[in-house]
Every structure is written in structure tokens, then in C-alpha cells.
Amino acid sequence: MQLLINNAGINRCVSLLGLAGMEASREEMEVNFFGTLAMCRAFAPILEANGGGTIVNVCSIIGLVNLPVNGTYCASKAAGHSLLQGVRAELAPRGIKVVGVYPGPVDTKMTAGQEIPKASPVQVASEILTGLERNVEDIFPDPMSRGVHEQLEKNAKQVEKQFAAMIPD
Ligand SMILES: NC(=O)c1ccc[n+]([C@@H]2O[C@H](COP(=O)([O-])OP(=O)(O)OC[C@H]3O[C@@H](n4cnc5c(N)ncnc54)[C@H](OP(=O)(O)O)[C@@H]3O)[C@@H](O)[C@H]2O)c1
């Protein structure tokens, strides 16, 4: 085994201060942060014993800027982003590369019923494989995520304000 893809995740679609904010936050942290950490801890020794390899962690573009309507999910994905940076540094000397994936909305069960533009899962999977072939460390696999990432690089505060304007009901 040389490749681990940490893709499992949940999104309760609630805001931090809404009624379900505490419970959702705990559930999302359990899967999106602690689950990913547990997988990295369990499989890193196996990859190392096999001569090195790659861990791909599926984060989210809204792990890099909070979208308040999904506020608890964004916080868990932000924790996931920090997790992958830390694990990347720890595993580099052990011959294991850690790749982050930061998609925008994708047409899966998670976004069912949401009337927003979405990338197809096939397109996202294909972009991830291309990124791996090209040795890219941070993969933005769809036009939306690439656009937001570009804006974040230019003016992160402005993006934060744009996303903050999309406040929950
Ligand atoms: N869809 C989007 O717009 C979008 C955007 C950015 C990032 N992402 C991220 O992409 C990844 C895949 O999400 P998706 O869109 O494919 O969502 P999805 O359709 O809801 O699928 C989530 C997957 O995670 C698994 N999972 C959830 N909780 C788990 C647990 N406790 N233990 C093991 N497996 C668990 C599910 O398994 P079961 O089916 O067995 O429950 C399912 O295979 C997630 O990390 C998500 O945060 C999604």
C-alpha cells in the first residue's frame, strides 16, 4: 500500500450560533478532524514500512474561509486544513507526502437539494489524479475553488467579508 485517501466527511449544514450549533460541531469534528487524524496515525507506519507513499486529505475551500450557513462544518474543515499542514511536516522526513484537496460544491449526497452550481464528482476525482501525477501539494479541483483560492491569495479579508454577507436565516 502506497496511497491513502481520507475522503469521509459530514456536513450538518448549520450555523455556529444556531440551535444545533454545539451538537453539529462535535459530530463534524469527530468525523472531519478526529477521524482523519486517526486514519493518518493508523496508516502512516504502514506507508513508511512500504518505502513511503502519499496521503490525500479531502478538505474544502470553505475550510479556508468560513461560510456562516455551514459555520460548524467550515470550522471542522479549517481544523482539517491545519491538521494536514502539521501531518505533512511530520511525515515528510519519513518519505510520506501529504496532499490537500480543497473542492468547491460537488454534486454528491452532501449537497443534494441545494440549488447551486456544482462540479461533478468524476471531474473532481480526475483533477485529483492529475494533481497527484503533477506532484501538486494543494489541489483546487474545480473552477469555483480555483476562483476563491485566487481571491484569497489576493485579499483574504475581502473574501471573508463576502462570505460573511451570506448570513444564515
Ligand atoms: N460535496 C461537496 O460539495 C464537497 C465540497 C468540498 C469538500 N467535500 C468533502 O468531500 C468529502 C466527500 O464528501 P461527499 O460530497 O462525497 O459527501 P457524501 O456524499 O455525503 O459522502 C460522504 C462519505 O463519507 C463517509 N462517511 C461519513 N461519515 C463517516 C464515518 N463516521 N466513518 C466512515 N465513513 C464516513 C460516507 O460513508 P457512508 O455512505 O457509508 O455513510 C460517504 O462515503 C468530504 O470530506 C466532504 O467534506 C465535499
The ligand as an SDF file (V2000), in Angstrom:
LIG
                    3D

 48 52  0  0  0  0  0  0  0  0999 V2000
  -19.9710   17.7070   -1.7740 N   0  0  0  0  0  0  0  0  0  0  0  0
  -19.3420   18.8550   -1.6510 C   0  0  0  0  0  0  0  0  0  0  0  0
  -19.8290   19.9240   -2.0870 O   0  0  0  0  0  0  0  0  0  0  0  0
  -17.9780   18.9140   -1.0040 C   0  0  0  0  0  0  0  0  0  0  0  0
  -17.2300   20.0880   -1.1420 C   0  0  0  0  0  0  0  0  0  0  0  0
  -15.9760   20.1680   -0.5470 C   0  0  0  0  0  0  0  0  0  0  0  0
  -15.4940   19.0920    0.1710 C   0  0  0  0  0  0  0  0  0  0  0  0
  -16.2490   17.9690    0.3050 N   0  0  0  0  0  0  0  0  0  0  0  0
  -15.6910   16.8670    1.0770 C   0  0  0  0  0  0  0  0  0  0  0  0
  -15.5810   15.7460    0.2180 O   0  0  0  0  0  0  0  0  0  0  0  0
  -15.6160   14.5540    1.0070 C   0  0  0  0  0  0  0  0  0  0  0  0
  -16.6190   13.6040    0.3970 C   0  0  0  0  0  0  0  0  0  0  0  0
  -17.9140   14.1770    0.5820 O   0  0  0  0  0  0  0  0  0  0  0  0
  -19.1520   13.8760   -0.4000 P   0  0  0  0  0  0  0  0  0  0  0  0
  -19.5190   15.1380   -1.0370 O   0  0  0  0  0  0  0  0  0  0  0  0
  -18.8530   12.6860   -1.2440 O   0  0  0  0  0  0  0  0  0  0  0  0
  -20.2350   13.5670    0.7050 O   0  0  0  0  0  0  0  0  0  0  0  0
  -21.2680   12.3640    0.8350 P   0  0  0  0  0  0  0  0  0  0  0  0
  -21.8590   12.0940   -0.4830 O   0  0  0  0  0  0  0  0  0  0  0  0
  -22.1440   12.7270    1.9750 O   0  0  0  0  0  0  0  0  0  0  0  0
  -20.3210   11.1610    1.2300 O   0  0  0  0  0  0  0  0  0  0  0  0
  -19.6340   11.1680    2.4640 C   0  0  0  0  0  0  0  0  0  0  0  0
  -18.8380    9.8940    2.5780 C   0  0  0  0  0  0  0  0  0  0  0  0
  -18.2050    9.8930    3.8790 O   0  0  0  0  0  0  0  0  0  0  0  0
  -18.4920    8.6680    4.5050 C   0  0  0  0  0  0  0  0  0  0  0  0
  -18.5830    8.8410    5.9670 N   0  0  0  0  0  0  0  0  0  0  0  0
  -19.2860    9.7780    6.6510 C   0  0  0  0  0  0  0  0  0  0  0  0
  -19.1340    9.5990    7.9770 N   0  0  0  0  0  0  0  0  0  0  0  0
  -18.3120    8.5280    8.1380 C   0  0  0  0  0  0  0  0  0  0  0  0
  -17.7910    7.8460    9.2740 C   0  0  0  0  0  0  0  0  0  0  0  0
  -18.0690    8.2460   10.5230 N   0  0  0  0  0  0  0  0  0  0  0  0
  -16.9870    6.7830    9.0540 N   0  0  0  0  0  0  0  0  0  0  0  0
  -16.6970    6.3720    7.7980 C   0  0  0  0  0  0  0  0  0  0  0  0
  -17.1700    6.9730    6.6750 N   0  0  0  0  0  0  0  0  0  0  0  0
  -17.9650    8.0390    6.8510 C   0  0  0  0  0  0  0  0  0  0  0  0
  -19.8250    8.2300    3.9350 C   0  0  0  0  0  0  0  0  0  0  0  0
  -19.9640    6.8550    4.1140 O   0  0  0  0  0  0  0  0  0  0  0  0
  -21.4550    6.2040    4.1730 P   0  0  0  0  0  0  0  0  0  0  0  0
  -22.0690    6.4480    2.8570 O   0  0  0  0  0  0  0  0  0  0  0  0
  -21.1680    4.7830    4.4890 O   0  0  0  0  0  0  0  0  0  0  0  0
  -22.1520    6.9460    5.2680 O   0  0  0  0  0  0  0  0  0  0  0  0
  -19.6730    8.6320    2.4820 C   0  0  0  0  0  0  0  0  0  0  0  0
  -18.9530    7.6570    1.7630 O   0  0  0  0  0  0  0  0  0  0  0  0
  -15.9550   15.0020    2.4330 C   0  0  0  0  0  0  0  0  0  0  0  0
  -14.7780   15.0620    3.1860 O   0  0  0  0  0  0  0  0  0  0  0  0
  -16.5370   16.4050    2.2220 C   0  0  0  0  0  0  0  0  0  0  0  0
  -16.4050   17.1910    3.3780 O   0  0  0  0  0  0  0  0  0  0  0  0
  -17.4690   17.8510   -0.2740 C   0  0  0  0  0  0  0  0  0  0  0  0
  1  2  1  0
  2  3  2  0
  2  4  1  0
  4  5  1  0
  4 48  2  0
  5  6  2  0
  6  7  1  0
  7  8  2  0
  8  9  1  0
  8 48  1  0
  9 10  1  0
  9 46  1  0
 10 11  1  0
 11 12  1  0
 11 44  1  0
 12 13  1  0
 13 14  1  0
 14 15  2  0
 14 16  1  0
 14 17  1  0
 17 18  1  0
 18 19  2  0
 18 20  1  0
 18 21  1  0
 21 22  1  0
 22 23  1  0
 23 24  1  0
 23 42  1  0
 24 25  1  0
 25 26  1  0
 25 36  1  0
 26 27  1  0
 26 35  1  0
 27 28  2  0
 28 29  1  0
 29 30  1  0
 29 35  2  0
 30 31  1  0
 30 32  2  0
 32 33  1  0
 33 34  2  0
 34 35  1  0
 36 37  1  0
 36 42  1  0
 37 38  1  0
 38 39  2  0
 38 40  1  0
 38 41  1  0
 42 43  1  0
 44 45  1  0
 44 46  1  0
 46 47  1  0
M  CHG  2   8   1  16  -1
M  END
$$$$
